[in-house]
């Protein structure tokens, strides 16, 4: 603490003591009236009494209760909080007795006379009277938005704002069998209610007019929430607007503008809230640009004797300086303490404003935000940069480490922090508080690296995620790393760049970004010749770290246009995933089978592998190693904390023909169950059109026969039919990579490698080959006459959607590894071919 700050604090303390002494006699004659007894009002009343034992304090609350836990209401409805009384911090009687405050519940203040300094009060029995004040505090809060839609007054439609709303919902749940619940609005309360209604046994659908849930966070972060909600069986109706409601008997229906009708047993409106400003308006108090009650830095309204706090006021945002409304309990309580000091001791404490720090539990994950997200900065034309990381909540080697995604926004000029968002399981609350404090203090991204974190394996890592986000931001600001954001990747013409996937071949085989070549990070220095220096190079990996390391290698070797995908494939895949509109509720009120982890049949051998705490690509590699040791029919259960692992595991099963049995997520741990397939695995089911497909078997590695195969396949694909080519034995040589990774082989595999053509460029003619002269003449004449080469025809087939299937049995016999084949090739067996053949009206053996 600086000397100046210390003197300032001491001086303020002395001033407060002097002011208190001088005001003691004055307070004996002062009457404070407070309108609103929740959060701001009750907190201010208690603080006023602590500052003055002499003052008269009257608190009006139009409801029955004061000082209750608004944020706990969803959890009482869901049964997580079992006892209703635990929601109440204080009863009116106990609060009034402890603090000597005249608490009047069921008393609504209906008007303010600023000239006479009195309020009009209406009691629950309809009587009215006036009450004088010297200083008045308004804490009216906000009310839920209820749009005037047809049928909105139907039975079974609720809002949730106070205890009375909670009691009505609880009563309805106990008297009706609520199997299907629709929540209109995907904000914090809406998603908390989605979890708690699922906990209460209902199927849940969330309807949101925006393209995402959780409005305060950016789309890329909300996409992670979408993934989790769908894993939990919540049906998401995004970019859908409700038009009306209808009820016939026990049937309640929600009608969308798009024409969708959703039948439900209950509807919760969580569209938002609006500031309660009627009292202030009628009293001719000034309203601000956002239509909230205007207050100055002392929380004083346009009338010097009236102050206001809480959801109803608007105040300049500390970062933008522009007025905004903030509907959060934390700032309301802070404002209440400040306003009590100013009302009792005179205007001496300034309110600094709130940046909007919020957090919510959504099933097994936690979502938190503070400050300004990228989308709001963009709306306000404020230049910004962002950094996204995926890190463990604590040391990966200590049990229980789970993944968290962090995104920060900051100034491109001085690095000042604008905002932070986190989606994760453990440790989200402590990190978001650190970001909030840093932002309110005007800290920069570089200063995040200076934060001193308590470190022990159960709680953090030596490099805490907050510090790592600062390091990444500094690399961007300094130019050490050129950021590539997911929207740029999605919208770009990737044919104009060199797109490089730096993950391992096993990861690459699970799926990549179209057009990318695979050069693993560890092979980068040896394969620089495959990356042209004349055009931009875009790198990506699982979460961004290996892409950054690869960019350093390329820059050190003379590459000038190198960019790294921020957040890696974890962010890109989540943000670009399409969310299909659900088909309504299941008739049997059951969760999707994919979200259940069913036990293996009795007697079946099951092996369990723990891959928790391991970052990508660790879990998928550990799974593959374990599967290699299993026999056909045995089952593998893998537990991992990498949120992208279940999707990768399912993709791996589709590629290898193994059976993906189930997936389940709980507490940030993702569990998948896989059954080892027979030697000739069945590939993924293929959509067909009345047996109009075309199937080819390429058994030969003769150049002319391979050419004929791809010519015929391209011609068939041009008709719009599904075409498959099954490559077996010598035909596998037509789909080998030119640049193959090193693959360990036994003696027989090495012998086959010596005897077989290395790739398609080494294929011979079936006749007149003349020790290779014939094939060279064939390729020369084809080029001269403008006929596409074999490799060009093969690429055209890939581009036309022709499916390539390599025979697993042939690969095993000839010692050919999957890594030696083209990336677009699927691996299957006889059953895979027979399935395609049954759905085809043309089958050719070449």
N, C-alpha and C positions, 0 to 999 in steps of 0.2 A: 504494500500500500504506500502511495506517495505521501510526502509531507503535506502537500496541498489537500489531498483527499482526507487525511487524518484531521487536519485543522477544520475542514468543512464539516465533517461529521460531529466533531466536538462542539463547534459553534452552533450547529443546529440543535444539539442536545441541550445546551445552555439556554438557547432561545426558547425551546419548548418548555423548559422548566419555568422560566420567567413568565412566559405567556400564560402557563397554567395557573401560576400564583395570582397574576393580575385578573384572570378570567373567573376565578373561583366564585367571587361574589356575583358576578354577572350571570354565571351559569345557574345560580339558584333561581333566577327569574326567567331563564330561557326554556322555551318549549320546542322540542324537536318532534316533527311528525314524519313518519316513514310510510310510504305507500308500497306495499309488496314485501312479503315475509319469507321469500325463498332466496337462498344464495346471497345476493347483494344486500337486500334489506335486513335480514337477520344478522349477518356479519357486521354491518355498519352499526346496528343497534347495540350489539355486544361491545364493540370497540368504543362507541360513545360513552357507554357506562363506565368502561375502564378508564376513560379520560376524565370523566366528571361524575362524581357521586351525587351532585346537587341538581343537575338538569332534569327536567321532566321529559320523558321519552314515550311516545305513543306509536305503536306499530299496527297498521291496518293490513289485513290479508283477506281477500275476497273468498278464498277457499277455506277449507276446514283445517288445513295443516300448514305448519311453517317448518323450515329447516329440515327438509327431507332429501333423500338421495335420488335426484332425478336420474342420474346415470345408472343407478341400480335397478330401475324399473323393468327393463327387458329381462334381466336375469331372475327377477321374482316371477315374471310371467312364465319363463321357461322351466322354473323349478330348481334352478341352480341355487338361488337364495330361497330357502324353504320358509322362513318365518317373516311374515309381513312387517312385524314390529322392528325388525333390523333395518328397515328403510328409513326410520325416523331418527335423526340425530338428536332432536329435542322435541318434546311435546310443548304446546303453547303454555300450559300451566307451569311446567318445570322451567322453561326458558324465562317466563315472566317473573317467577319467584327468584331464580338465581341472579338475574340481572336487574331486578326491580324495574321492569319495563311493563307498561300497560299494553298487553297484547290483545288485540280485538280481531278474532277470526270471523269468518262469514260476514265480513263487513267490507263492502265495495265502495271505494272512493269514486264518485261519479262526476265531480266537478271541482275546479280550483278557482277561487276568487283571489287574484293576485293583489288587488287593491286593498281588500279587507284582510288579506292573509288568513284565509280560512278555506277548508275543504268541506264538501258535502258528502255525507256518508249514507249509504243505503244498507240496511241490515237484511238478514236472510228472511225475516218476517215481513219485509216490505216497508218498514219504518225508515224515515230519513231524518238526519240532523246535521249540524255543522260543527266543526272543530277548528279552533284557532291554532295557528302555528307562528313561531318566530323564524324557524328555518324548516324548509320542507325538502325531503329527499324522495325522488321518484325512482322506483325500481320495479316497473310494471312487467318487465320481461318481454317475451314474444309469444305469439300464438301460432298454432299449426295452420298451414295453408290448406284450405278445403275448397277446391274449385267447384263452381256451380254446374256440375255435370248432371245430366238426367239420371235419376235413380240413386244419387249419392246418399240419400237419407235412408236407404234400405237397411233392414236389420242385418247385422253381421259385418258392417263397415265401420271401422274405428280409426281414431287417431291416438297417438301416445305422447302426452306432454306432462301429465300430472298423476297424482295418486288416484283420483276419481276415474281417469281413463284406464288406469291399470286395473282397478277393481272391476270395471265393466268388462274388460277383456278376459280377466280371470273367471268371472262369473259365466261368461259366454262359453269359454272352453270347458267349464265343468258341466254345463247344461246341454252342450251340443257335441256331437262326435265330429271334431274338426280333423278331417283327413287331408284336406287340401287348402292351403293358405296362399293368397296372393298378396305380395307386398308391392305397393306402387311407390317407387322411389328407391334408388340404390345408394343412399348416403350412409353415414355412420350408423344412425339409429336403425335404418332399414335393414342393414346387413347384420347388426347385432340381433335384431328381431328374427331374421332369417335363421340364424343359428339357434336361437332359443325356441322357436316354433318347431324346428327339426328335433330339438332336444325333447320337446313336449310330444313328439310322435307324429307330426304333420309333414306331408310333402309340401315343399315351398317353391313358389315361382316369384322371381323378382322382375318387375317391369320398370324399365328406365328409358326415358325419352332421349337421353344422351347416348353416345356410342360407348360409354364406359360407366362403371360404378365408381363410387368414391371420387366425387368431383374435385376435391382439393389436391389430388395427385395427378401426375401426368399419365397419359394413356399407356406408355410402356410399362409403368409400374402397376397400373390398374389391371393390365393384361395378366399379371401374375396372380392377382386376386380372382380374375375370371377363371383361370385354371383351377384354382383351389375350390372355388364355389362349385364348379362342375364336378370335381372329384367327390364332393360331399353330396352330390345328387340334387343340388339347387338348379332349377331351370332358369336360364337367363333369357329375357326378352329385351334385348338392347335396341335402341332407336325405334321404340314402339311407344305410341301415345294412347292413353285410355280415352275413349270417346263417351262411354256411358256405362251404367250398371243396370241390371234387371234382376228381378227375383220372382220366381214362380214356385210357391210353396216353400219347400226346403232348398230349392235350387237357386243359388246365387251365381250370376254370370257377369264376367268382365268383358266388355266389348272394346276392341282396339280400332283405331282409325284405319288400320290396314285391312280390316275385315276379320281378323282373328277373334274367336270367342273362346274364353277360358272359363270353365266351370270351377267353382270353388265353394268352400264351406265358410270361409272368412276372408275379409280383405282388410289390410292395414294401410292407411294412407301415410306415407312418410315422404311427402313431396318437398317439404321444407317448412320454414317458419318465417313470420314477418314481425318486425318490431311493433310493440304495442305503444302507439303514439297518440291515441285519441285524446287522452287527458291533456297532454301537452298542446296538441293542436287547438283544442277548445279553449285553453287558457292563453292562446296566442303566443306560446313560447316558440322560439325559432327552431325550425327543422333544417337539417343539412341537405347536401346534394343527394345523399342516399336515402333521404326521407326518414332518417333517424333523428332523435332529439340532439340538437347541437349543444355541445359543451366545450368549455375552454380547458386549458391545461390543468385547472384546479377542479375539473368536473362540475363546474358551475354553469347553469343554463343562462339564457339571455335575461332572466330575472335574477338579480343578485341574491335573493333569498331562497332560491330553489336550485337544488343540485340533482344530478341524475347519474345512475350507474347501470351496468348490466347490458342485457341484450337490446334494450331500447335505444341506446345511445350510438352515435357515430363519432369516430375520432380518427385523426390522421394516422395512416400507416407509417411506422417508423422508417421504412425503407423508401417508399414512394412519396410520402408526404401528402398523399391523397386520402380523402375521407373514406372510411369503410365501416361496415357493420361486422361485428364479431360475436357469434352466438356460442360462447364457451364459458364454462363455470369458473375456470381458473382466473381469467382476467376479471370477471365480475367480482370475485372475492378480493382480489388485489385492489380494484377500484373502491370497494366498500371500505377497506381500511384507510385508504388515502382520503376519501371523502369525509369520513368521520373525523379525521384530524383537522381537515380544513373547515368543517362546519363548527367544531367545538373550539379550536384554537385559532381560527382565522386562516386564510389562504396561505399556507406555508409549504405544502408538499405538492409537487408537480407530477402529473401522470405522464409516463413516457410513451404509452401506447402499447398495443399488442401486435405481434407478428402472426398470431394464429397457430398455436401449437396444439395438435390434436392426436389422439391415439384411440384405436379400437381393436377389440379382439374379434376375429372373424373365423369361427371354428378353431382350427389348430394354428392359425397364423395371426400375427399382429401387424396392423397397418398404422403407420404414424407419419405425420407431416408437420413441417414448420416453415414459416417464411413463404416465399413466392415460388411456385412451380414454373417450369419453362413455358407452359401454355399461357399463364397469366402475364408473364414478362413479355411474351410475344404480342399478346393483345394490347399491352400498354406501350409497345414499341420501345422497350428497354433492351439494349444489346446484352446478350448473355452467352455463356458457354455452359456446358454441363459435363459431368463425369458420372459414369455408372460402374459400380463394382459388385461382385458377388463373393462374399466371404463367410467364413465360419463364425458362429457366435462366440466360440472360444477355441482353444487349441484343439486341432483335429485329432491328435493322438489321445486326448482325454475323452472318455465316453460321454455321449450326449450332445456333441457339437452339431448344430444345425445351421443351414444356410440362411443368410440374409442378403437381400438386394438393397443397395443404397444408391441413391441418386442425389447429387448436389448441383445447384446452379450457382453461378458466380459471374462477376464482371470480367469481360475480356480485357479491360484496361489495367485495373489495379488489383484484380482478384478478390474483391470484396464478396463475401458470401451473401447470397440472396435467399436460398432456401435449401431444404433437405427433405427427402422422403425415404422411408424404410419399409420394406415388406419382409418379414421373417418370422421366426418363432421365439427364440430366447434372446434376451439382451437388447431388444428393440427400444424399450422404454429408456434405459440408461443412455443409449447413444443419441436418441432424438433430443433428450434434455441437454446433452453437451452441445449439439448443433444449435439448439434454440438460444442457449446462453451466448455462444460465440456470435451468432447473427445479431442478437440484441446489442452486443458490445461493439458491433462494427468490425468484427474480425475478418481476416482474409483467408483464402484457401491455404496459403502458406502457414498461417498461424495454427491451423488444425494440426500440422505436423509437430507443433511445439507442446500440444496438450500432454500432460503427464498422466498416463493411465496406470491404475493399479493392475498389476499383472500376476496371475497365477493360473495354471492350466484350466481349472474349473470355470474361470470367469472371463478370460480373454486370451489373446495371443501377445507375444512380445511386440508385434506390430498390430495395434488395434485397428479394426475396420475404419474408425473415424480418421485415424492418421493416414491409413492407406488411401482413403478417398482424397485427402489433402495432397498426398504424393502424386496421385494420378492427375489431379487438377493442375498441379505445378508443372508436370511434364507437358500438359496441353498448353499452358500459358507461356512456357519458355520455348515452345516449338520443338521440344525433344520428341514429342509424339504428335502426329497430325490426326485429329479425331475424325472418324467416319461414323455418322449416326444412322440408326436403323432405317429412318425414312429415306435418307440418301441412298442407301443400299437397295431398298425396295423399289424406288422410283427410277433408278439409274439404268442406262443402257450398258450392261456389263460387258457387251462385246467390244466396247471401246477401252476397256481396262484389262489388266491381268489380275484375275481373281484367284487368290491362293488360300487354300485351307491348310493351316499349319498343324492340324491335329494328327493323331496317329492314323495309320491305314484302317485299323479296326473301327475307330470312331467315324472316319470318313465313309466307311461302308454302310454305316447306319443311316446315312443321308446327309446331304450338304446343300449349299446354295447352288442352283443350276449355273453351269458354266465355270465352276471352280475346279482348279487342278489341285491335287493333293501333294504337297511337299512338307513333310513333318518338320517341325522346328529343329529337331536334332540332326536332320539331313540337309538343312538349309545351306550351309557353307559348301557342301559337296555338290549341290545341284543348282548353283546360281546360273549356270548356263541355260537352264530351262525357263528363266524369267527374263524377258526382254527389258532393256534399259530405256527403250524409246517411248514408252507410254506408262501411265500411272499404274501402280501396283496397290491393290487393295488386299489387306491381310485380315484373316479372322480365325478365331479358335473358339473354345467352349465359353469362356467368360471374359476374355480380353487380355489376360496376362501373357500367354504365349505369343499372341499377335504382336504385343508390344516388344517382346524380346526379339522376335523375328524382324520387326521394323528396324531395330538397332543394328542388326546384322546387315540388312540391305543398305541402310544409309552409310554404314562404314565401308561398304564395297561399291560406292559410287552411285547408288540409286537415289534420285532426288525427289521423286513423286511417290511417296510411300504413305499410306493411310492405314489405320487400324480400327476395326469395328468396335466401337465402345459398347461394353457389356457383352460382347461376343454373341455366339449363337443362342445362349440362354435368353438374352433380351430380344434378339431378332426373331427367334421362332415364336416366342410368346406374343410379341407385338404384332406379328404378321399372321398369326393363326386366325382362321375364320371361325366365327361363332354362329352355328346354324340355329335358326329359330326352332325351339322344341315343338313337339307334336302334342302338347298338353300333358296332363297328368296320367300316370299309369293307372289302369283300372283297378289293379290289386293293391295299390298304395305300397309298392315295394321300391326300394332303392335300386338303382341301376346295378346289374350284376358286376359290371367292371369295377365298381367301387367296393366290392366285398372281397374279403380274403377267405375263401372257403377252405376248410381243412381237407387234406389229401385223403383218399379212400383208405380204410383200415388195411394195414399190411403193406402199403406201398412205401418203398424206401425214400425218405426225404432228407436232404442235406440242407443245412442252414448256413448261410454266409453273412457275416457282419461287415458291411462296407460303410458304416456310419462314420462321419467325420472326414471321409476321404473326398477330395475335390475331383471334379471331372479332369481326366478320363478314368480315374481310379476305379469307381464302382463297376463300370461296364467291362473293364479289363479283368477285374476280379471275378465277375460273373462268368465271363468267357472261359477263364482258366478252370473254374469249378465245373463248368459244363463239360469240358474236355475229359474230365475224370469220371463222369457219370456213364452209366449204361442206359440203353434205350428203355424207356418206361419209368426211369427214376425221376424224382422231382427235386428241383432246387428252389429254395426260398432265400431271397436276398433282401437284406434290410439296408437302406441307404438314406442319408440326409440330403443328398443332391436332388432338388426338386425336379430336375429334368430327367432323372434316371428312369422312372417308369415309362416315359415316352421312348427313350432310347432302347430300353429292354424290349418293348413291344416291336419296335422297328427291327431290332436284331433278330427277333423270332420270325418276323415276316421274311427276312433275308435268308435265314438259315433253315427255315422249315420246322423249327422247334415249336412246341405248343405253348402259347402264352395263356396261362390258366386264369390268373386274377391279379388284381392290384388293390392296395389298401393304404391309406395314409392316416396317421394318427400321431399327434404331438410332434409334428415335424419329421417323423420317420416314415419313409415310403417303403412298403413291402410289396414285392412281386413274387409270384409263384410261376415257375416254368417247368414243363415236362420235356424231358429229353426225347427227341423223335427217333424213329427207326432210321436205318441207313439211307433209305430212299424217302426223304421227307416230302410231305405234301405242301406245295407252295400256297400262297395266299389265294383265296377265291377270286376268280376273275369275272367281271361283269360281262355278260353275253347278250347278243341280240338275235334270238331265235336261230341258233346254230348257223350263223352267217360268217363266222370267223375263218381265218386261213392259218394253217399250221404247216411248218416245214421242219424236217429233220436234216441237219447237215452232218453227215457221217465222214465226209471226205475233207482232206485239206488240199485238194487240187485247186489251183488258182482259177481255172475256168469254171469249175463246179461251184466254188465259193462266189464268183461273180454272178453266175446264174441265180444262185440263191438270193442274193441281195437285190438283184434286178427284179425278180419276181416278187419279193417281199415289198419293195417300194411300190411296185405297180398295184399290189393288193391293198397296201395302206392308203394309196391315193383314192380308193373307192370308199374310204371312210369305215372300213371293217377292221375288226381287231385282228392283228397279225402277231404270231409267235414263232420264233425260230428256236429249236431245241438243238444245241450243239453237243455232240457226243463223240467220244474217242478222238480221231484225227481232226474232226471238225473244230475242236477246241483251239487249234492253232490259229484259226481265223479271228479269234477274239482276244488274243494275247496283247498285253501292253508292249509298246516299243521300249519304253524305259521302265523296267520292272524293279521293285525293291528287292533287297537281298532276302532270300528265303532259305532257312535251314532245311536240308533234305537228307534222307537216308541214301544208301548206295544206289538202290534201284531208281529212286527219284532223280539222282544226279545222272545216271546212265540215260534215262529217258530225255533229260534236258539236253544231253550231248547229241542225241540222235534226232530229236524233233526240231522242226523249224522254230526259230526264236520268236517270230511274230509273223504277221500277215505279209510283210514285205519279202519274206523268204519262201513263199509258197511256189510250187512248181506246177507246170502244165501236166494234165493227165496223159497227153500224147505230144510227141515232137518237142519234148522239153530240152533235149540235146544238152544235158549237164548244165541247165540253167540259162542257156542262150535263148531258148524258146520263150521262157517267161519274160525275159528282158525285152525281146522283140514285141511280145504281146503288149507290155506296158508302154513301150515306145510308140507303137502304132495307135494305141488307145489315146494317148496324149496328143498325137499329131492330128487325129481325126476328131478331137474334142469330146472323146468319150471319158466319162468319169472313172477315176481309179477305183480299185477295190476299197481302199480306205475311205475315199469320198462317198462311195455308195453305202458303205457301212455307217458312216456318220449321218447320211441322209435317212437311213432306216431308223437310227436312234432319234433323230429330230422328228420323224414322222410317227413316233410312238410305238414302233415295233418292239415287242418284248423279246429280250435275249435271255434264254435259260440254259445254264451250263449243267451238264449231267454230273451229279455228285459222285456216283459210282465210278465213272470214267476218270474223273479228277483224282480220286483215291488210288485207282489202279496205276495211273500214269504219273503219279507224284506231282500233279499240278496244283499249286496253291491258289486260293481265291484272290490273294493279293497280286497274282501275275496276270489276272484277267481285267478287262476293261471295267471301269467303275459302274457302268450302267447294267452290268450283267447280274441277273438273279441266279441263285443256285437252287436246283431242285432235283427231282428224281423221276422215275417212270410214272409215278402217280401224277406228278405235275404235268407231264406231257399228256397223259391220258385225259386229264381234266380239260386241257385246252382242245384236244382232238375231239372230244365228245361235243364241244360247243362250236365245232368248225364243219363246214361243208366241203373244204378242200384240205387234204393232207398229202404232202409230197415228201418222199424220202430221197435225198440227194447224196 
